[in-house]
Amino acid sequence: NYKVVELDMLEYGSQFQDAPATAPVNQIQETISNNCVVIFSKTSCSYCTMAKNLFHDMNVHKMTGERT
C-alpha cells in the first residue's frame, strides 16, 4: 500500500524564504524518508503531470502538498 506525496515546488519553496539554509534540506530529507513516493512537481511541467497520472492510474493514494 503506497502513498504519493505531491509537493508543488513554487508553493513548497516559498515557506523557506527566511529560513536557515539547512531547514529546506532537512524537511525534504524527512519527507522522502517518511514516504514511499514523493513527487516534487511544478504545475506547468508536463512530465510532472504524466508522472502523477501514472500513479493515479495505479490507484496509488495521493496526498497533495503535505508538508510535515
mmCIF file as Biopython writes it, N, C-alpha, C and O atoms, coordinates in Angstrom:
data_model
#
loop_
_atom_site.group_PDB
_atom_site.id
_atom_site.type_symbol
_atom_site.label_atom_id
_atom_site.label_alt_id
_atom_site.label_comp_id
_atom_site.label_asym_id
_atom_site.label_entity_id
_atom_site.label_seq_id
_atom_site.pdbx_PDB_ins_code
_atom_site.Cartn_x
_atom_site.Cartn_y
_atom_site.Cartn_z
_atom_site.occupancy
_atom_site.B_iso_or_equiv
_atom_site.auth_seq_id
_atom_site.auth_asym_id
_atom_site.pdbx_PDB_model_num
ATOM 1   N N  . ASN A ? 1  ? 0.849  -1.178 0.000   1.0 0.0 1  A 1 
ATOM 2   C CA . ASN A ? 1  ? 0.000  0.000  0.000   1.0 0.0 1  A 1 
ATOM 3   C C  . ASN A ? 1  ? 0.893  1.239  0.000   1.0 0.0 1  A 1 
ATOM 4   O O  . ASN A ? 1  ? 1.546  1.536  1.000   1.0 0.0 1  A 1 
ATOM 5   N N  . TYR A ? 2  ? 0.920  1.947  -1.099  1.0 0.0 2  A 1 
ATOM 6   C CA . TYR A ? 2  ? 1.799  3.096  -1.260  1.0 0.0 2  A 1 
ATOM 7   C C  . TYR A ? 2  ? 1.038  4.402  -1.158  1.0 0.0 2  A 1 
ATOM 8   O O  . TYR A ? 2  ? -0.166 4.463  -1.407  1.0 0.0 2  A 1 
ATOM 9   N N  . LYS A ? 3  ? 1.754  5.429  -0.791  1.0 0.0 3  A 1 
ATOM 10  C CA . LYS A ? 3  ? 1.203  6.772  -0.707  1.0 0.0 3  A 1 
ATOM 11  C C  . LYS A ? 3  ? 2.119  7.686  -1.512  1.0 0.0 3  A 1 
ATOM 12  O O  . LYS A ? 3  ? 3.342  7.592  -1.402  1.0 0.0 3  A 1 
ATOM 13  N N  . VAL A ? 4  ? 1.545  8.555  -2.307  1.0 0.0 4  A 1 
ATOM 14  C CA . VAL A ? 4  ? 2.310  9.540  -3.068  1.0 0.0 4  A 1 
ATOM 15  C C  . VAL A ? 4  ? 2.135  10.888 -2.388  1.0 0.0 4  A 1 
ATOM 16  O O  . VAL A ? 4  ? 1.013  11.312 -2.110  1.0 0.0 4  A 1 
ATOM 17  N N  . VAL A ? 5  ? 3.232  11.548 -2.127  1.0 0.0 5  A 1 
ATOM 18  C CA . VAL A ? 5  ? 3.183  12.909 -1.614  1.0 0.0 5  A 1 
ATOM 19  C C  . VAL A ? 5  ? 3.590  13.818 -2.751  1.0 0.0 5  A 1 
ATOM 20  O O  . VAL A ? 5  ? 4.705  13.723 -3.262  1.0 0.0 5  A 1 
ATOM 21  N N  . GLU A ? 6  ? 2.696  14.692 -3.145  1.0 0.0 6  A 1 
ATOM 22  C CA . GLU A ? 6  ? 2.955  15.615 -4.253  1.0 0.0 6  A 1 
ATOM 23  C C  . GLU A ? 6  ? 3.152  17.010 -3.676  1.0 0.0 6  A 1 
ATOM 24  O O  . GLU A ? 6  ? 2.275  17.528 -2.985  1.0 0.0 6  A 1 
ATOM 25  N N  . LEU A ? 7  ? 4.286  17.611 -3.955  1.0 0.0 7  A 1 
ATOM 26  C CA . LEU A ? 7  ? 4.591  18.940 -3.449  1.0 0.0 7  A 1 
ATOM 27  C C  . LEU A ? 7  ? 4.837  19.883 -4.608  1.0 0.0 7  A 1 
ATOM 28  O O  . LEU A ? 7  ? 5.726  19.647 -5.427  1.0 0.0 7  A 1 
ATOM 29  N N  . ASP A ? 8  ? 4.064  20.940 -4.683  1.0 0.0 8  A 1 
ATOM 30  C CA . ASP A ? 8  ? 4.270  21.944 -5.718  1.0 0.0 8  A 1 
ATOM 31  C C  . ASP A ? 8  ? 5.492  22.771 -5.324  1.0 0.0 8  A 1 
ATOM 32  O O  . ASP A ? 8  ? 5.520  23.366 -4.246  1.0 0.0 8  A 1 
ATOM 33  N N  . MET A ? 9  ? 6.492  22.808 -6.188  1.0 0.0 9  A 1 
ATOM 34  C CA . MET A ? 9  ? 7.765  23.429 -5.850  1.0 0.0 9  A 1 
ATOM 35  C C  . MET A ? 9  ? 7.648  24.926 -5.576  1.0 0.0 9  A 1 
ATOM 36  O O  . MET A ? 9  ? 8.339  25.428 -4.690  1.0 0.0 9  A 1 
ATOM 37  N N  . LEU A ? 10 ? 6.810  25.649 -6.291  1.0 0.0 10 A 1 
ATOM 38  C CA . LEU A ? 10 ? 6.676  27.082 -6.039  1.0 0.0 10 A 1 
ATOM 39  C C  . LEU A ? 10 ? 6.085  27.334 -4.663  1.0 0.0 10 A 1 
ATOM 40  O O  . LEU A ? 10 ? 6.563  28.193 -3.923  1.0 0.0 10 A 1 
ATOM 41  N N  . GLU A ? 11 ? 5.046  26.585 -4.320  1.0 0.0 11 A 1 
ATOM 42  C CA . GLU A ? 11 ? 4.402  26.738 -3.023  1.0 0.0 11 A 1 
ATOM 43  C C  . GLU A ? 11 ? 5.312  26.225 -1.913  1.0 0.0 11 A 1 
ATOM 44  O O  . GLU A ? 11 ? 5.432  26.860 -0.865  1.0 0.0 11 A 1 
ATOM 45  N N  . TYR A ? 12 ? 5.953  25.079 -2.138  1.0 0.0 12 A 1 
ATOM 46  C CA . TYR A ? 12 ? 6.806  24.445 -1.138  1.0 0.0 12 A 1 
ATOM 47  C C  . TYR A ? 12 ? 8.014  25.317 -0.825  1.0 0.0 12 A 1 
ATOM 48  O O  . TYR A ? 12 ? 8.373  25.494 0.339   1.0 0.0 12 A 1 
ATOM 49  N N  . GLY A ? 13 ? 8.642  25.862 -1.866  1.0 0.0 13 A 1 
ATOM 50  C CA . GLY A ? 13 ? 9.844  26.661 -1.677  1.0 0.0 13 A 1 
ATOM 51  C C  . GLY A ? 13 ? 9.593  27.982 -0.981  1.0 0.0 13 A 1 
ATOM 52  O O  . GLY A ? 13 ? 10.482 28.491 -0.299  1.0 0.0 13 A 1 
ATOM 53  N N  . SER A ? 14 ? 8.414  28.551 -1.131  1.0 0.0 14 A 1 
ATOM 54  C CA . SER A ? 14 ? 8.124  29.867 -0.562  1.0 0.0 14 A 1 
ATOM 55  C C  . SER A ? 14 ? 8.149  29.868 0.958   1.0 0.0 14 A 1 
ATOM 56  O O  . SER A ? 14 ? 8.362  30.918 1.563   1.0 0.0 14 A 1 
ATOM 57  N N  . GLN A ? 15 ? 7.938  28.729 1.585   1.0 0.0 15 A 1 
ATOM 58  C CA . GLN A ? 15 ? 7.930  28.690 3.042   1.0 0.0 15 A 1 
ATOM 59  C C  . GLN A ? 15 ? 9.334  28.786 3.634   1.0 0.0 15 A 1 
ATOM 60  O O  . GLN A ? 15 ? 9.477  28.947 4.846   1.0 0.0 15 A 1 
ATOM 61  N N  . PHE A ? 16 ? 10.366 28.690 2.806   1.0 0.0 16 A 1 
ATOM 62  C CA . PHE A ? 16 ? 11.739 28.707 3.299   1.0 0.0 16 A 1 
ATOM 63  C C  . PHE A ? 16 ? 12.474 30.009 3.011   1.0 0.0 16 A 1 
ATOM 64  O O  . PHE A ? 16 ? 13.693 30.062 3.176   1.0 0.0 16 A 1 
ATOM 65  N N  . GLN A ? 17 ? 11.788 31.047 2.595   1.0 0.0 17 A 1 
ATOM 66  C CA . GLN A ? 17 ? 12.454 32.292 2.207   1.0 0.0 17 A 1 
ATOM 67  C C  . GLN A ? 17 ? 13.306 32.875 3.321   1.0 0.0 17 A 1 
ATOM 68  O O  . GLN A ? 17 ? 14.406 33.359 3.054   1.0 0.0 17 A 1 
ATOM 69  N N  . ASP A ? 18 ? 12.837 32.846 4.554   1.0 0.0 18 A 1 
ATOM 70  C CA . ASP A ? 18 ? 13.574 33.424 5.675   1.0 0.0 18 A 1 
ATOM 71  C C  . ASP A ? 18 ? 14.179 32.365 6.585   1.0 0.0 18 A 1 
ATOM 72  O O  . ASP A ? 18 ? 14.660 32.690 7.670   1.0 0.0 18 A 1 
ATOM 73  N N  . ALA A ? 19 ? 14.163 31.110 6.165   1.0 0.0 19 A 1 
ATOM 74  C CA . ALA A ? 19 ? 14.668 30.012 6.987   1.0 0.0 19 A 1 
ATOM 75  C C  . ALA A ? 19 ? 16.167 29.817 6.765   1.0 0.0 19 A 1 
ATOM 76  O O  . ALA A ? 19 ? 16.698 30.177 5.714   1.0 0.0 19 A 1 
ATOM 77  N N  . PRO A ? 20 ? 16.846 29.240 7.767   1.0 0.0 20 A 1 
ATOM 78  C CA . PRO A ? 20 ? 18.262 28.900 7.571   1.0 0.0 20 A 1 
ATOM 79  C C  . PRO A ? 20 ? 18.417 27.923 6.411   1.0 0.0 20 A 1 
ATOM 80  O O  . PRO A ? 20 ? 17.480 27.193 6.086   1.0 0.0 20 A 1 
ATOM 81  N N  . ALA A ? 21 ? 19.583 27.904 5.790   1.0 0.0 21 A 1 
ATOM 82  C CA . ALA A ? 21 ? 19.813 27.081 4.593   1.0 0.0 21 A 1 
ATOM 83  C C  . ALA A ? 21 ? 19.582 25.601 4.843   1.0 0.0 21 A 1 
ATOM 84  O O  . ALA A ? 21 ? 19.201 24.883 3.919   1.0 0.0 21 A 1 
ATOM 85  N N  . THR A ? 22 ? 19.800 25.120 6.061   1.0 0.0 22 A 1 
ATOM 86  C CA . THR A ? 22 ? 19.632 23.689 6.344   1.0 0.0 22 A 1 
ATOM 87  C C  . THR A ? 22 ? 18.172 23.286 6.497   1.0 0.0 22 A 1 
ATOM 88  O O  . THR A ? 22 ? 17.855 22.104 6.361   1.0 0.0 22 A 1 
ATOM 89  N N  . ALA A ? 23 ? 17.270 24.229 6.776   1.0 0.0 23 A 1 
ATOM 90  C CA . ALA A ? 23 ? 15.862 23.897 7.008   1.0 0.0 23 A 1 
ATOM 91  C C  . ALA A ? 23 ? 15.210 23.205 5.820   1.0 0.0 23 A 1 
ATOM 92  O O  . ALA A ? 23 ? 14.569 22.174 6.021   1.0 0.0 23 A 1 
ATOM 93  N N  . PRO A ? 24 ? 15.335 23.713 4.585   1.0 0.0 24 A 1 
ATOM 94  C CA . PRO A ? 24 ? 14.698 23.020 3.457   1.0 0.0 24 A 1 
ATOM 95  C C  . PRO A ? 24 ? 15.281 21.633 3.227   1.0 0.0 24 A 1 
ATOM 96  O O  . PRO A ? 24 ? 14.545 20.692 2.928   1.0 0.0 24 A 1 
ATOM 97  N N  . VAL A ? 25 ? 16.586 21.501 3.363   1.0 0.0 25 A 1 
ATOM 98  C CA . VAL A ? 25 ? 17.231 20.205 3.141   1.0 0.0 25 A 1 
ATOM 99  C C  . VAL A ? 25 ? 16.722 19.190 4.144   1.0 0.0 25 A 1 
ATOM 100 O O  . VAL A ? 25 ? 16.389 18.065 3.772   1.0 0.0 25 A 1 
ATOM 101 N N  . ASN A ? 26 ? 16.659 19.569 5.408   1.0 0.0 26 A 1 
ATOM 102 C CA . ASN A ? 26 ? 16.181 18.646 6.443   1.0 0.0 26 A 1 
ATOM 103 C C  . ASN A ? 26 ? 14.729 18.253 6.222   1.0 0.0 26 A 1 
ATOM 104 O O  . ASN A ? 26 ? 14.375 17.084 6.374   1.0 0.0 26 A 1 
ATOM 105 N N  . GLN A ? 27 ? 13.891 19.209 5.866   1.0 0.0 27 A 1 
ATOM 106 C CA . GLN A ? 27 ? 12.477 18.899 5.659   1.0 0.0 27 A 1 
ATOM 107 C C  . GLN A ? 27 ? 12.283 18.024 4.426   1.0 0.0 27 A 1 
ATOM 108 O O  . GLN A ? 27 ? 11.456 17.112 4.441   1.0 0.0 27 A 1 
ATOM 109 N N  . ILE A ? 28 ? 13.025 18.286 3.371   1.0 0.0 28 A 1 
ATOM 110 C CA . ILE A ? 28 ? 12.930 17.462 2.162   1.0 0.0 28 A 1 
ATOM 111 C C  . ILE A ? 28 ? 13.402 16.048 2.452   1.0 0.0 28 A 1 
ATOM 112 O O  . ILE A ? 28 ? 12.761 15.086 2.029   1.0 0.0 28 A 1 
ATOM 113 N N  . GLN A ? 29 ? 14.519 15.901 3.171   1.0 0.0 29 A 1 
ATOM 114 C CA . GLN A ? 29 ? 15.016 14.565 3.519   1.0 0.0 29 A 1 
ATOM 115 C C  . GLN A ? 29 ? 14.014 13.815 4.387   1.0 0.0 29 A 1 
ATOM 116 O O  . GLN A ? 29 ? 13.815 12.614 4.204   1.0 0.0 29 A 1 
ATOM 117 N N  . GLU A ? 30 ? 13.385 14.508 5.325   1.0 0.0 30 A 1 
ATOM 118 C CA . GLU A ? 30 ? 12.379 13.881 6.187   1.0 0.0 30 A 1 
ATOM 119 C C  . GLU A ? 30 ? 11.160 13.438 5.373   1.0 0.0 30 A 1 
ATOM 120 O O  . GLU A ? 30 ? 10.639 12.343 5.584   1.0 0.0 30 A 1 
ATOM 121 N N  . THR A ? 31 ? 10.711 14.279 4.453   1.0 0.0 31 A 1 
ATOM 122 C CA . THR A ? 31 ? 9.567  13.934 3.606   1.0 0.0 31 A 1 
ATOM 123 C C  . THR A ? 31 ? 9.867  12.692 2.784   1.0 0.0 31 A 1 
ATOM 124 O O  . THR A ? 31 ? 9.031  11.794 2.684   1.0 0.0 31 A 1 
ATOM 125 N N  . ILE A ? 32 ? 11.056 12.637 2.196   1.0 0.0 32 A 1 
ATOM 126 C CA . ILE A ? 32 ? 11.448 11.482 1.387   1.0 0.0 32 A 1 
ATOM 127 C C  . ILE A ? 32 ? 11.558 10.232 2.250   1.0 0.0 32 A 1 
ATOM 128 O O  . ILE A ? 32 ? 11.117 9.159  1.837   1.0 0.0 32 A 1 
ATOM 129 N N  . SER A ? 33 ? 12.142 10.354 3.448   1.0 0.0 33 A 1 
ATOM 130 C CA . SER A ? 33 ? 12.315 9.203  4.341   1.0 0.0 33 A 1 
ATOM 131 C C  . SER A ? 33 ? 10.989 8.635  4.823   1.0 0.0 33 A 1 
ATOM 132 O O  . SER A ? 33 ? 10.874 7.429  5.043   1.0 0.0 33 A 1 
ATOM 133 N N  . ASN A ? 34 ? 9.987  9.494  4.988   1.0 0.0 34 A 1 
ATOM 134 C CA . ASN A ? 34 ? 8.712  9.068  5.565   1.0 0.0 34 A 1 
ATOM 135 C C  . ASN A ? 34 ? 7.670  8.623  4.547   1.0 0.0 34 A 1 
ATOM 136 O O  . ASN A ? 34 ? 6.558  8.259  4.930   1.0 0.0 34 A 1 
ATOM 137 N N  . ASN A ? 35 ? 8.004  8.644  3.256   1.0 0.0 35 A 1 
ATOM 138 C CA . ASN A ? 35 ? 7.024  8.312  2.226   1.0 0.0 35 A 1 
ATOM 139 C C  . ASN A ? 35 ? 7.646  7.427  1.160   1.0 0.0 35 A 1 
ATOM 140 O O  . ASN A ? 35 ? 8.819  7.572  0.817   1.0 0.0 35 A 1 
ATOM 141 N N  . CYS A ? 36 ? 6.846  6.514  0.645   1.0 0.0 36 A 1 
ATOM 142 C CA . CYS A ? 36 ? 7.323  5.606  -0.404  1.0 0.0 36 A 1 
ATOM 143 C C  . CYS A ? 36 ? 7.582  6.339  -1.706  1.0 0.0 36 A 1 
ATOM 144 O O  . CYS A ? 36 ? 8.551  6.044  -2.405  1.0 0.0 36 A 1 
ATOM 145 N N  . VAL A ? 37 ? 6.727  7.287  -2.034  1.0 0.0 37 A 1 
ATOM 146 C CA . VAL A ? 37 ? 6.847  8.034  -3.285  1.0 0.0 37 A 1 
ATOM 147 C C  . VAL A ? 37 ? 6.637  9.510  -2.976  1.0 0.0 37 A 1 
ATOM 148 O O  . VAL A ? 37 ? 5.670  9.881  -2.311  1.0 0.0 37 A 1 
ATOM 149 N N  . VAL A ? 38 ? 7.543  10.345 -3.458  1.0 0.0 38 A 1 
ATOM 150 C CA . VAL A ? 38 ? 7.402  11.794 -3.326  1.0 0.0 38 A 1 
ATOM 151 C C  . VAL A ? 38 ? 7.584  12.387 -4.714  1.0 0.0 38 A 1 
ATOM 152 O O  . VAL A ? 38 ? 8.575  12.102 -5.388  1.0 0.0 38 A 1 
ATOM 153 N N  . ILE A ? 39 ? 6.641  13.203 -5.143  1.0 0.0 39 A 1 
ATOM 154 C CA . ILE A ? 39 ? 6.750  13.878 -6.435  1.0 0.0 39 A 1 
ATOM 155 C C  . ILE A ? 39 ? 6.845  15.376 -6.167  1.0 0.0 39 A 1 
ATOM 156 O O  . ILE A ? 39 ? 5.882  15.997 -5.716  1.0 0.0 39 A 1 
ATOM 157 N N  . PHE A ? 40 ? 8.005  15.948 -6.447  1.0 0.0 40 A 1 
ATOM 158 C CA . PHE A ? 40 ? 8.179  17.395 -6.365  1.0 0.0 40 A 1 
ATOM 159 C C  . PHE A ? 40 ? 7.795  17.929 -7.734  1.0 0.0 40 A 1 
ATOM 160 O O  . PHE A ? 40 ? 8.508  17.709 -8.713  1.0 0.0 40 A 1 
ATOM 161 N N  . SER A ? 41 ? 6.685  18.621 -7.805  1.0 0.0 41 A 1 
ATOM 162 C CA . SER A ? 41 ? 6.138  18.969 -9.115  1.0 0.0 41 A 1 
ATOM 163 C C  . SER A ? 41 ? 6.007  20.468 -9.311  1.0 0.0 41 A 1 
ATOM 164 O O  . SER A ? 41 ? 6.073  21.263 -8.373  1.0 0.0 41 A 1 
ATOM 165 N N  . LYS A ? 42 ? 5.821  20.808 -10.556 1.0 0.0 42 A 1 
ATOM 166 C CA . LYS A ? 42 ? 5.531  22.179 -10.966 1.0 0.0 42 A 1 
ATOM 167 C C  . LYS A ? 42 ? 4.290  22.089 -11.845 1.0 0.0 42 A 1 
ATOM 168 O O  . LYS A ? 42 ? 4.234  21.261 -12.754 1.0 0.0 42 A 1 
ATOM 169 N N  . THR A ? 43 ? 3.311  22.919 -11.587 1.0 0.0 43 A 1 
ATOM 170 C CA . THR A ? 43 ? 2.026  22.839 -12.273 1.0 0.0 43 A 1 
ATOM 171 C C  . THR A ? 43 ? 2.173  22.836 -13.788 1.0 0.0 43 A 1 
ATOM 172 O O  . THR A ? 43 ? 1.440  22.127 -14.477 1.0 0.0 43 A 1 
ATOM 173 N N  . SER A ? 44 ? 3.100  23.609 -14.312 1.0 0.0 44 A 1 
ATOM 174 C CA . SER A ? 44 ? 3.252  23.728 -15.766 1.0 0.0 44 A 1 
ATOM 175 C C  . SER A ? 44 ? 4.135  22.644 -16.385 1.0 0.0 44 A 1 
ATOM 176 O O  . SER A ? 44 ? 4.373  22.666 -17.593 1.0 0.0 44 A 1 
ATOM 177 N N  . CYS A ? 45 ? 4.618  21.707 -15.591 1.0 0.0 45 A 1 
ATOM 178 C CA . CYS A ? 45 ? 5.531  20.670 -16.079 1.0 0.0 45 A 1 
ATOM 179 C C  . CYS A ? 45 ? 4.741  19.471 -16.614 1.0 0.0 45 A 1 
ATOM 180 O O  . CYS A ? 45 ? 4.040  18.799 -15.857 1.0 0.0 45 A 1 
ATOM 181 N N  . SER A ? 46 ? 4.856  19.209 -17.903 1.0 0.0 46 A 1 
ATOM 182 C CA . SER A ? 46 ? 4.110  18.096 -18.497 1.0 0.0 46 A 1 
ATOM 183 C C  . SER A ? 46 ? 4.626  16.748 -17.996 1.0 0.0 46 A 1 
ATOM 184 O O  . SER A ? 46 ? 3.842  15.807 -17.868 1.0 0.0 46 A 1 
ATOM 185 N N  . TYR A ? 47 ? 5.921  16.630 -17.710 1.0 0.0 47 A 1 
ATOM 186 C CA . TYR A ? 47 ? 6.453  15.379 -17.161 1.0 0.0 47 A 1 
ATOM 187 C C  . TYR A ? 47 ? 5.860  15.120 -15.775 1.0 0.0 47 A 1 
ATOM 188 O O  . TYR A ? 47 ? 5.507  13.985 -15.456 1.0 0.0 47 A 1 
ATOM 189 N N  . CYS A ? 48 ? 5.749  16.165 -14.951 1.0 0.0 48 A 1 
ATOM 190 C CA . CYS A ? 48 ? 5.153  16.018 -13.621 1.0 0.0 48 A 1 
ATOM 191 C C  . CYS A ? 48 ? 3.716  15.526 -13.726 1.0 0.0 48 A 1 
ATOM 192 O O  . CYS A ? 48 ? 3.302  14.635 -12.985 1.0 0.0 48 A 1 
ATOM 193 N N  . THR A ? 49 ? 2.965  16.106 -14.643 1.0 0.0 49 A 1 
ATOM 194 C CA . THR A ? 49 ? 1.579  15.691 -14.862 1.0 0.0 49 A 1 
ATOM 195 C C  . THR A ? 49 ? 1.518  14.235 -15.285 1.0 0.0 49 A 1 
ATOM 196 O O  . THR A ? 49 ? 0.669  13.486 -14.803 1.0 0.0 49 A 1 
ATOM 197 N N  . MET A ? 50 ? 2.404  13.825 -16.179 1.0 0.0 50 A 1 
ATOM 198 C CA . MET A ? 50 ? 2.442  12.440 -16.636 1.0 0.0 50 A 1 
ATOM 199 C C  . MET A ? 50 ? 2.755  11.492 -15.472 1.0 0.0 50 A 1 
ATOM 200 O O  . MET A ? 50 ? 2.122  10.444 -15.338 1.0 0.0 50 A 1 
ATOM 201 N N  . ALA A ? 51 ? 3.722  11.856 -14.640 1.0 0.0 51 A 1 
ATOM 202 C CA . ALA A ? 51 ? 4.087  11.014 -13.502 1.0 0.0 51 A 1 
ATOM 203 C C  . ALA A ? 51 ? 2.927  10.902 -12.515 1.0 0.0 51 A 1 
ATOM 204 O O  . ALA A ? 51 ? 2.640  9.811  -12.022 1.0 0.0 51 A 1 
ATOM 205 N N  . LYS A ? 52 ? 2.261  12.014 -12.223 1.0 0.0 52 A 1 
ATOM 206 C CA . LYS A ? 52 ? 1.126  11.989 -11.300 1.0 0.0 52 A 1 
ATOM 207 C C  . LYS A ? 52 ? -0.018 11.160 -11.868 1.0 0.0 52 A 1 
ATOM 208 O O  . LYS A ? 52 ? -0.671 10.424 -11.128 1.0 0.0 52 A 1 
ATOM 209 N N  . ASN A ? 53 ? -0.270 11.267 -13.166 1.0 0.0 53 A 1 
ATOM 210 C CA . ASN A ? 53 ? -1.324 10.471 -13.804 1.0 0.0 53 A 1 
ATOM 211 C C  . ASN A ? 53 ? -1.012 8.984  -13.749 1.0 0.0 53 A 1 
ATOM 212 O O  . ASN A ? 53 ? -1.918 8.168  -13.575 1.0 0.0 53 A 1 
ATOM 213 N N  . LEU A ? 54 ? 0.243  8.625  -13.895 1.0 0.0 54 A 1 
ATOM 214 C CA . LEU A ? 54 ? 0.649  7.222  -13.820 1.0 0.0 54 A 1 
ATOM 215 C C  . LEU A ? 54 ? 0.295  6.631  -12.459 1.0 0.0 54 A 1 
ATOM 216 O O  . LEU A ? 54 ? -0.285 5.548  -12.383 1.0 0.0 54 A 1 
ATOM 217 N N  . PHE A ? 55 ? 0.642  7.338  -11.386 1.0 0.0 55 A 1 
ATOM 218 C CA . PHE A ? 55 ? 0.315  6.840  -10.052 1.0 0.0 55 A 1 
ATOM 219 C C  . PHE A ? 55 ? -1.190 6.842  -9.815  1.0 0.0 55 A 1 
ATOM 220 O O  . PHE A ? 55 ? -1.706 5.947  -9.144  1.0 0.0 55 A 1 
ATOM 221 N N  . HIS A ? 56 ? -1.899 7.822  -10.348 1.0 0.0 56 A 1 
ATOM 222 C CA . HIS A ? 56 ? -3.356 7.849  -10.237 1.0 0.0 56 A 1 
ATOM 223 C C  . HIS A ? 56 ? -3.957 6.623  -10.909 1.0 0.0 56 A 1 
ATOM 224 O O  . HIS A ? 56 ? -4.855 5.988  -10.356 1.0 0.0 56 A 1 
ATOM 225 N N  . ASP A ? 57 ? -3.464 6.285  -12.105 1.0 0.0 57 A 1 
ATOM 226 C CA . ASP A ? 57 ? -3.970 5.121  -12.841 1.0 0.0 57 A 1 
ATOM 227 C C  . ASP A ? 57 ? -3.684 3.812  -12.111 1.0 0.0 57 A 1 
ATOM 228 O O  . ASP A ? 57 ? -4.394 2.825  -12.302 1.0 0.0 57 A 1 
ATOM 229 N N  . MET A ? 58 ? -2.649 3.803  -11.275 1.0 0.0 58 A 1 
ATOM 230 C CA . MET A ? 58 ? -2.302 2.608  -10.498 1.0 0.0 58 A 1 
ATOM 231 C C  . MET A ? 58 ? -3.032 2.587  -9.156  1.0 0.0 58 A 1 
ATOM 232 O O  . MET A ? 58 ? -2.759 1.732  -8.313  1.0 0.0 58 A 1 
ATOM 233 N N  . ASN A ? 59 ? -3.968 3.536  -8.956  1.0 0.0 59 A 1 
ATOM 234 C CA . ASN A ? 59 ? -4.738 3.659  -7.713  1.0 0.0 59 A 1 
ATOM 235 C C  . ASN A ? 59 ? -3.850 3.835  -6.489  1.0 0.0 59 A 1 
ATOM 236 O O  . ASN A ? 59 ? -4.137 3.299  -5.419  1.0 0.0 59 A 1 
ATOM 237 N N  . VAL A ? 60 ? -2.778 4.584  -6.658  1.0 0.0 60 A 1 
ATOM 238 C CA . VAL A ? 60 ? -1.894 4.884  -5.539  1.0 0.0 60 A 1 
ATOM 239 C C  . VAL A ? 60 ? -2.438 6.110  -4.827  1.0 0.0 60 A 1 
ATOM 240 O O  . VAL A ? 60 ? -2.709 7.139  -5.445  1.0 0.0 60 A 1 
ATOM 241 N N  . HIS A ? 61 ? -2.592 5.981  -3.515  1.0 0.0 61 A 1 
ATOM 242 C CA . HIS A ? 61 ? -3.123 7.073  -2.698  1.0 0.0 61 A 1 
ATOM 243 C C  . HIS A ? 61 ? -2.229 8.300  -2.832  1.0 0.0 61 A 1 
ATOM 244 O O  . HIS A ? 61 ? -1.004 8.185  -2.794  1.0 0.0 61 A 1 
ATOM 245 N N  . LYS A ? 62 ? -2.832 9.459  -2.989  1.0 0.0 62 A 1 
ATOM 246 C CA . LYS A ? 62 ? -2.081 10.695 -3.188  1.0 0.0 62 A 1 
ATOM 247 C C  . LYS A ? 62 ? -2.436 11.715 -2.117  1.0 0.0 62 A 1 
ATOM 248 O O  . LYS A ? 62 ? -3.609 11.938 -1.816  1.0 0.0 62 A 1 
ATOM 249 N N  . MET A ? 63 ? -1.423 12.321 -1.555  1.0 0.0 63 A 1 
ATOM 250 C CA . MET A ? 63 ? -1.609 13.419 -0.617  1.0 0.0 63 A 1 
ATOM 251 C C  . MET A ? 63 ? -0.929 14.632 -1.227  1.0 0.0 63 A 1 
ATOM 252 O O  . MET A ? 63 ? 0.297  14.666 -1.329  1.0 0.0 63 A 1 
ATOM 253 N N  . THR A ? 64 ? -1.690 15.610 -1.628  1.0 0.0 64 A 1 
ATOM 254 C CA . THR A ? 64 ? -1.149 16.779 -2.312  1.0 0.0 64 A 1 
ATOM 255 C C  . THR A ? 64 ? -0.705 17.833 -1.310  1.0 0.0 64 A 1 
ATOM 256 O O  . THR A ? 64 ? -1.454 18.216 -0.411  1.0 0.0 64 A 1 
ATOM 257 N N  . GLY A ? 65 ? 0.525  18.291 -1.483  1.0 0.0 65 A 1 
ATOM 258 C CA . GLY A ? 65 ? 1.015  19.407 -0.699  1.0 0.0 65 A 1 
ATOM 259 C C  . GLY A ? 65 ? 1.252  19.132 0.766   1.0 0.0 65 A 1 
ATOM 260 O O  . GLY A ? 65 ? 1.246  20.065 1.569   1.0 0.0 65 A 1 
ATOM 261 N N  . GLU A ? 66 ? 1.460  17.894 1.141   1.0 0.0 66 A 1 
ATOM 262 C CA . GLU A ? 66 ? 1.726  17.580 2.535   1.0 0.0 66 A 1 
ATOM 263 C C  . GLU A ? 66 ? 3.108  18.086 2.899   1.0 0.0 66 A 1 
ATOM 264 O O  . GLU A ? 66 ? 4.095  17.774 2.232   1.0 0.0 66 A 1 
ATOM 265 N N  . ARG A ? 67 ? 3.168  18.858 3.949   1.0 0.0 67 A 1 
ATOM 266 C CA . ARG A ? 67 ? 4.455  19.359 4.438   1.0 0.0 67 A 1 
ATOM 267 C C  . ARG A ? 67 ? 4.492  19.127 5.932   1.0 0.0 67 A 1 
ATOM 268 O O  . ARG A ? 67 ? 3.886  19.879 6.695   1.0 0.0 67 A 1 
ATOM 269 N N  . THR A ? 68 ? 5.199  18.092 6.355   1.0 0.0 68 A 1 
ATOM 270 C CA . THR A ? 68 ? 5.264  17.808 7.790   1.0 0.0 68 A 1 
ATOM 271 C C  . THR A ? 68 ? 6.669  17.911 8.300   1.0 0.0 68 A 1 
ATOM 272 O O  . THR A ? 68 ? 6.911  17.703 9.489   1.0 0.0 68 A 1 
#
